[in-house]
């Protein structure tokens, strides 16, 4: 008998139902719940508004709403990160003074870099796709495709170590 098990002939396989289910789940995922305002306070510390540069902070209502809608696969990790911040704060994080919040965040980032990076990633993804922010850093406010962006040609000798390594995939 062969060690490889075969699928019974009556079993059919199709990727379509799985894809449909995934797309349906994504479309119906509710925004992230930040009822206590912890995430709002944190993102305000991460990227504050700048009158000098004319950009909103990450706590701007439009950007914050985008963050809540766009958590996606980071939902569980973000919930863990916010719980860790709340635990460090003792009382409600959002109720602390700005200086107390900053101290808690500094300690959190030093002790929990992996959890802190989740908050940073979720925030940065939404902040830097805001039209006002893109315009302020000199990026044309438009989708990257179909036009694309011109990329300056660089020093291709930087790829020599990668080329020297050789293929890292299996030959067919």
SULUR-V217014 format. One record per helix or strand. SS is the DSSP state (A for helix, B for strand). FROM is the first residue (numbers start at 1). TO is the last residue. If there is no record, write none. Layout:
BEGIN
ss | from | to
SS | FROM | TO
SS | FROM | TO
END
This chain:
BEGIN
ss | from | to
A | 16 | 28
A | 38 | 46
B | 50 | 50
B | 55 | 55
A | 61 | 69
A | 72 | 89
A | 93 | 95
A | 98 | 111
A | 113 | 127
A | 131 | 136
A | 156 | 165
END
